[in-house]
Amino acid sequence: MVPNESPAPAQSAGPARRTRNPEMKRAAILAAARAVFAERGYVRATIREIARRAGVTHGLVVLHFSTKEQLFIQAVPGTRDLEDHVQGDRDGLPGRVAAAFVTRMESADSADPFIALVRSAASDDGAARALLVAMRTESVRAYETVLEGADLALKVDLIGAFLTGVTFSRYVIGEGPVAVLPPDELVPYLTDALCAIMDHSTPTPASTEVPRDDRCRAGT
C-alpha cells in the first residue's frame, strides 16, 4: 500500500496589507474626535487618544487636520455643516440657519462637544474662548458666500453671540422661557432675530428703505 501523503503545508498569507483609503481614515478620525471631545471636553481631549481610537497614527491626524483646534472645528456638527446651511436664496437665509440650529441642538445631549465648549468658555477657560474665536473666523468664511458688506464680520459675530447665548440659556442652564419653548415655536423667534442682524443697515437721512421688521418678515 502507498502510504497516505501528508497534505502540503498551507502557504502563509503574511501580514494583512493596510488599505490606503484616505477618506475612510479621515472619517474614522472625525468619528473618534467627536467621541473624545464629548467625553473629555476640548481641553482634556488629546490628539494621541483620538488617533488611538481611530486606529491611525498621531502623525496622520496632524497631517489631515494640523491642530486640535482645526480638528474640533471639522468634527463638531454645526460649524462643519454651516456652508451647506447658508447655500440658497438670500431671503430664506435666516430661516435656514434658525431651523438648522434648532434641529442640531435639539438632537444633542449634555455631553455634546459644542455645549461642553460653551460651558467651558463660561467658566473662564482660555482655550475654549480661543476656540470659539476660531469658529467665528470659520463662520465668516461660510457667510461671505451669501452676505456682503463692510460690516460682514460684525454681523457674523453678532449671529454667533446670539446663538451662543441661546445655547447657554436653553441647553446649559436649561431654565426659563427660552429653555421651555417648544422647538417649532423657537425657530420663528430665532428667524426674526437673525433676519434683523443680517438685514441691518445704517439708514441715510434720505433713505426710503422698508422698515427692517417688515422686510425680515417678508423674507421668511
Buried (B, 14 or more C-beta within 10 A) or exposed (E): EEEEEEEEEEEEEEEEEEEEEEEEBBEBBBBBBBBBBBEBBBBEBEBEBBBBBBEBEBEBBBEBBEEBBBBBBBBBBBBBEBBEBBEEEEBEBBBBBBBBBBEBBEEBEEEBBBBBBBBBBBEEBEBBEEBBEBBBEBBBEBBBEBBEEEBBBEBBBBBBEBBBEBBBBBBBEEEEEBBEBEEEEBBBEBBBBBBBBBBBEEEEEEEEEEEBEEBBEEBB
